Amino acid sequence: MENIIILLREFILLYVLLLSVLLIHELIHFIFIKVYGKQIKFLKLIYSVVKFHISTIINI
C-alpha cells in the first residue's frame, strides 16, 4: 500500500512540475506579446490552479 501512495505522490509532483513549466512558458509569451485584460484573467486562473495543486501535495 505504501508503494502505491509513493507512486501517486511522484505522479502528482510530476504533474505539478509540468504545470509549472507550462505556466513559465505562458509567462514568457506574455512578456513578448501585448497583454490584454482577458489574458491577465486567464493567467491568474492558471496560477491559482497551480497554487491549489501545490497546496494539496503539501497536505498529503
Buried (B, 14 or more C-beta within 10 A) or exposed (E): EEEEEEEEEEEBBEEBEEBEEEBEEBEEEBEEEEEEEEBEEEBEEBEEEBEEBBEEEEEE
